């Protein structure tokens, strides 16, 4: 099973998922605005993750995702 993570991420997320025999799929946020690239997101989703770990405000960057970003995430996952 694959889980989709946004980097940077809280340091305990990935070890816990690995202990559950799942594989992380990473999508980076780009400083200084901590936004993701739509093409990188699509590429990560093409690896068919089973779950998404998304928190807003994002930990540890503090980034609050916009409605447009969250809608794109939802549409891209279908």
Secondary structure, DSSP 8 states (H G I E B T S, - for coil): -EEEEEES--THHHHHHHHTT-EEEEEEEETTTTEE-HHHHHHHHTT--SEEE--SS-TTT-----HHHHHHHHHHH-
